[in-house]
Amino acid sequence: MTDISTPTPVAGPSAAPVDPAWRDRWDATAEGVVVLDLGMQPPADLFPEPSDPTPDPEHPLRMVLGTSTGLAQIETDPTTPQEPRGVEPAALVAQAEAAVDQAEAAGFVRRGARVLEYPSPHGGTWVDQLARRDMVEVSEGPAELIVDIFGMMHDADQRAALLERRDRLADDGVLLMQYHTLAAIVRGGIWNALRHGHFAYYSTPALVRMGAEVGLTAVGAWEYPLYGGTIMLAFAKEGSRWGGQTPDVTAMVERETAEGILDARSVGSLDTALRESVAAIGAYLRDATDRGLRVAGYGAASRTSALLRASGIEATQVVAVADASTAKHGRTMPGNRIPIVSPDDLVALRPDRVLLFVPDLLDEVRRALPQVEAAGGRWVVLDPMPREVAPL
């Protein structure tokens, strides 16, 4: 197995020290570097009613890179998770289909086998895909297949969470973990991936090391374009019939390590990306205001709150944010209280520009809402720099 070097303990982009109460969520050590600071932020899953009292609650939101583990993690999180209200985008469903097909080709998905799923509270379940393959869904181990789709990042105690998954795994079973790799987040400058409720952000080197420490060997890796770079990693127990670490895993570990994903200076480039994109978004909206353009948004997702708050976007600049989730209609975005409306209401507004807060939705929303461009409007992808999309 490839040796994974210790993260470089260098000065990060923030001069502020790590909170004295912080402990690494994997090994409980106290050494880490602040690599991204979004200041005070509302809970990402808070969507207030218009009549709810103001101001909305806000809490510090910072990312720390553990010095001994290389695990990127939220520093503190005093928030209480709200009821999920998201709708799975078509891109997420398509990626699930591809991942299950590849897992089946690798021999991990077998008809009649017991499967235990740890889904994300925001969607991404593979229940339908696995049921079509006659797998038996169970709620406890032992399971021949355990599937974790963006799930473990929501656990404050990362070691306990991975040990639980290992202990529920059959001796020759496989744990499939899907995650938005930190390497892609850094590569794309996707600073608004940081949000309350997400306790860990995995790089492949860090996650492979975590698995090895609890007796799990990485025996397969697949990469997808979703969210700029999503990975499915397969783990099996040491000594299982699946053998040792596979070359594709080793190559991915080496690639991300070479990119500097264990170096606080490299990961700290997210702080630079934050400043640059906030400045660009502000300039774009000022220009739109000067030109008399009506601007709306699409996608009241968890990452949207941080982008709106950090960019200082107000309801005078963005008249509404549309979302497919009916549970969010009639609510507002926290802090600025921009109203959340239905896609039909968005069309009725006849916006000149629509800020798309979730880039993966572009093809889906253009197909669903051709009226936007037909009326002369344009989509503006925030990934997270503003990028106008030429009309069809």
DRENTI-275802 format. One record per residue (C-alpha): residue in one letter; y, z, x. Coordinates in steps of 0.2 Angstrom, whole numbers, padded with zeros to 4 digits, always signed. Each point is the difference from the previous one (the first is absolute). Example, Ala and Ser with C-alpha at 12.3 -4.5 7.8 and 13.67 -1.06 7.14 Angstrom:
BEGIN
A-0022+0039+0062/S+0017-0003+0006/
END
This chain:
BEGIN
M+0000+0000+0000/T+0017-0004+0006/D+0010+0014+0007/I+0016+0004-0010/S+0014+0006+0011/T+0010+0015-0005/P+0017-0004-0008/T+0015-0001+0011/P+0010+0017-0002/V+0017-0008+0002/A+0017+0003-0008/G+0000-0008-0017/P+0015-0008-0009/S+0005+0016-0008/A+0009+0014+0009/A-0006+0013-0013/P-0015+0010+0005/V-0016+0001-0011/D+0001+0013-0013/P-0007+0016+0008/A-0012+0002-0015/W-0008-0017+0002/R-0018-0001+0006/D-0009-0016+0004/R-0010-0004-0016/W-0015-0005+0010/D-0002+0013+0015/A+0013+0013-0005/T+0010-0001+0016/A+0018+0002+0000/E+0005-0014+0012/G+0008-0016-0008/V+0015-0012+0000/V+0011-0004-0014/V-0001-0020-0001/L+0009-0003-0016/D+0013+0010-0010/L+0005-0006-0018/G+0010+0015-0003/M+0000+0008-0017/Q-0010-0010-0013/P-0006+0003-0018/P-0018+0001-0004/A-0007-0018+0001/D-0009+0002-0017/L+0014+0008-0009/F+0007-0011-0014/P+0012+0010-0010/E+0005-0002-0018/P+0018-0005-0002/S+0003+0017-0009/D-0008+0010+0014/P+0013+0012+0009/T+0008-0006+0016/P+0000+0000+0015/D-0018-0005+0003/P-0010+0011+0013/E+0000-0006+0018/H-0010+0005+0015/P-0001-0004+0018/L-0011-0015+0004/R-0005-0003+0019/M-0015-0008+0009/V-0007+0010+0014/L-0012-0008+0013/G-0013+0013+0006/T+0000+0001+0019/S-0018+0004+0001/T-0007-0010-0014/G+0011-0015-0002/L+0000+0003-0018/A+0016-0005-0009/Q+0003+0012-0014/I+0014+0007-0012/E+0008+0016+0008/T+0002+0010-0016/D-0003-0003-0018/P+0005+0013-0013/T-0001-0013-0015/T-0013+0001-0014/P-0008-0016-0004/Q+0005-0008-0017/E-0012-0009-0012/P-0003-0018+0008/R+0008-0013-0011/G-0004-0016+0011/V-0008-0016-0005/E-0011-0009+0013/P+0008-0016+0006/A-0011-0016+0001/A+0001+0000+0019/L-0008+0017+0001/V-0014-0006-0012/A-0003-0015+0010/Q-0001+0010+0016/A-0013+0011-0008/E-0011-0015-0005/A+0001-0006+0018/A-0004+0017+0007/V-0015+0003-0011/D-0007-0018+0004/Q+0001+0004+0018/A-0008+0017-0001/E-0014-0008-0010/A-0002-0013+0013/A-0001+0014+0013/G-0014+0008-0010/F+0010+0015-0005/V+0000-0004-0018/R-0017+0000-0008/R-0006-0001-0018/G-0006+0017-0007/A+0008+0010+0014/R+0010+0015-0003/V+0019-0002+0002/L+0014+0014+0001/E+0018-0006-0001/Y+0016+0009+0006/P+0013-0011-0007/S+0019+0002+0003/P+0010+0008-0015/H+0010-0016+0000/G-0014-0012-0003/G-0012-0011+0010/T-0016+0005-0007/W-0016-0011+0003/V-0010+0007-0015/D+0000-0017-0009/Q-0005-0010+0015/L-0014+0012+0005/A-0006+0002-0018/R-0003-0019-0001/R-0012+0002+0015/D-0010+0013-0010/M+0005+0015+0012/V-0002+0017-0008/E+0017+0010+0000/V-0002+0019+0004/S+0011+0014+0001/E-0009+0010+0014/G-0010-0004+0015/P-0011-0005+0008/A+0006-0018-0002/E-0006-0016+0009/L+0018-0007-0002/I+0016+0010+0000/V+0016-0010-0003/D+0018+0007+0004/I+0014-0012-0005/F+0016+0008+0007/G-0007+0016-0006/M-0001+0012+0015/M+0018-0002+0005/H+0004+0011-0016/D-0009+0015+0008/A+0010+0013+0009/D-0015+0006+0010/Q-0006-0016+0008/R-0015+0008+0009/A-0006+0009-0015/A+0001-0017-0010/L-0009-0010+0013/L-0014+0013+0001/E-0002+0000-0018/R-0003-0018+0000/R-0012+0001+0014/D-0010+0014-0008/R-0002-0010-0016/L-0006-0015+0009/A-0019-0004+0001/D-0008-0001+0017/D+0000-0019+0000/G+0015-0001-0011/V+0017-0009+0004/L+0018+0007-0003/L+0012-0015-0003/M+0018+0005+0003/Q+0015-0011-0005/Y+0017+0004+0007/H+0017-0007+0004/T-0001+0000+0019/L+0014+0008+0009/A+0000-0015+0012/A+0005-0011-0015/I+0014+0012-0006/V+0007+0001+0018/R-0002-0019+0003/G+0009-0004-0017/G+0013+0014+0001/I-0006+0006-0017/W+0009+0017+0002/N+0000+0002-0019/A-0019+0002+0000/L+0004+0018+0004/R+0000+0011-0016/H-0004+0017-0007/G-0018+0002-0004/H-0007-0011+0014/F-0005+0013+0013/A-0007-0012+0013/Y+0003-0018+0006/Y-0015-0006+0010/S-0001-0011+0015/T-0017-0007+0004/P-0001+0009+0017/A+0004+0017-0008/L-0012-0002-0015/V-0014-0006+0011/R+0003+0015+0011/M+0000+0012-0015/G-0016-0007-0006/A-0009+0002+0017/E+0006+0018+0000/V-0010+0004-0016/G-0015-0011+0004/L+0004-0016-0008/T-0001-0017+0009/A+0011-0015-0005/V-0012-0014-0003/G+0011-0014-0007/A+0018-0005-0003/W+0009-0012-0011/E+0018-0005-0001/Y+0010-0006-0015/P+0018-0006-0002/L+0004+0013-0014/Y+0015+0010+0003/G+0003-0009+0016/G-0017+0006+0008/T-0014+0010-0009/I-0016+0004+0008/M-0017+0005-0006/L-0010+0010+0012/A-0018+0004-0002/F-0007+0017+0007/A-0018+0005+0001/K-0008+0017+0006/E-0004+0000+0019/G-0019-0005+0002/S-0001-0009-0016/R-0008-0017-0002/W+0017-0009+0001/G+0001+0003+0019/G+0015+0003+0011/Q+0018-0005+0000/T+0002-0019-0003/P+0009-0012+0010/D+0013-0004-0014/V+0004+0018-0001/T+0003+0001+0019/A+0011-0015+0000/M+0011+0007-0014/V+0001+0017+0009/E+0005-0009+0016/R+0012-0012-0009/E+0010+0014-0009/T+0000+0011+0016/A+0007-0014+0010/E+0014-0002-0013/G+0005+0018+0004/I-0006+0008-0016/L-0004+0016+0009/D+0018+0001+0008/A+0013+0009-0009/R+0013-0012+0007/S-0009-0015-0008/V-0002+0009-0016/G+0018+0006+0000/S+0005-0018-0001/L-0001+0004-0019/D+0016+0010+0001/T+0009-0015+0007/A-0008-0011-0014/L+0007+0012-0012/R+0018-0001+0006/E-0001-0019+0002/S-0007-0003-0018/V+0011+0012-0008/A+0015-0008+0008/A-0006-0017-0005/I-0004+0005-0018/G+0018+0008-0002/A+0008-0016+0007/Y-0010-0011-0012/L+0005+0010-0015/R+0018+0001+0004/D+0000-0019+0002/A-0009-0002-0017/T+0013+0011-0008/D+0014-0010+0008/R-0007-0015-0007/G-0002+0007-0017/L-0019-0001-0001/R-0010+0010-0011/V-0014+0009+0010/A-0016+0008-0007/G-0016+0006+0008/Y-0019-0001-0003/G-0013+0013+0004/A+0003+0018-0003/A-0013+0004+0013/S-0002+0016+0011/R+0009-0009+0014/T+0014-0005-0010/S+0008+0017-0002/A+0002+0002+0019/L+0007-0017+0002/L+0013+0003-0014/R+0005+0017+0007/A+0001-0004+0018/S+0010-0016-0004/G+0012+0009-0011/I-0003-0012-0014/E+0009+0005-0017/A-0002-0006-0018/T+0017-0009+0002/Q-0009-0012+0013/V-0017-0002-0008/V+0000+0000-0019/A-0018+0004-0003/V-0017+0000+0008/A-0014-0008-0010/D-0018+0005+0001/A-0017-0005-0008/S-0005+0018-0004/T+0005+0004-0018/A-0001+0019+0005/K+0016-0003+0010/H+0010-0009-0012/G+0015+0010-0006/R+0000+0011+0015/T+0011-0001+0015/M-0001-0001+0019/P+0004+0017+0008/G+0017+0004+0007/N+0009-0015-0006/R-0007-0001-0017/I-0002-0019+0000/P-0009-0003-0017/I-0018-0006+0001/V-0003-0015-0012/S-0014-0011-0006/P-0002-0018+0008/D+0005-0007-0017/D+0016+0010+0001/L+0003-0006+0018/V-0001-0018-0006/A+0013+0004-0014/L+0012+0007+0013/R+0001-0018+0008/P+0002+0007+0018/D+0007-0011+0014/R-0011+0010+0012/V-0015+0010-0001/L-0004+0012+0014/L-0019+0001+0002/F-0005+0017+0007/V-0018-0004+0002/P-0002-0017+0010/D-0018-0002-0005/L+0005-0003-0018/L+0010-0015+0004/D-0013-0013-0006/E-0005+0010-0015/V+0017+0003-0007/R+0006-0018+0003/R-0015-0006-0010/A+0003+0013-0014/L+0019-0001-0001/P+0005-0019+0003/Q+0015+0003-0011/V+0009+0009+0014/E+0001-0015+0011/A+0001-0012-0014/A+0016+0009-0005/G+0007-0002+0018/G-0005+0016+0007/R-0009+0004+0016/W-0012+0012+0007/V+0005+0010+0015/V-0015+0008+0009/L+0004+0017+0009/D-0013+0001+0013/P+0010+0010+0003/M+0014-0012+0007/P+0007-0010-0015/R-0006-0018+0000/E+0005-0012-0014/V-0015-0011-0006/A+0004-0018-0003/P-0002-0004-0018/L-0015-0010-0005/
END
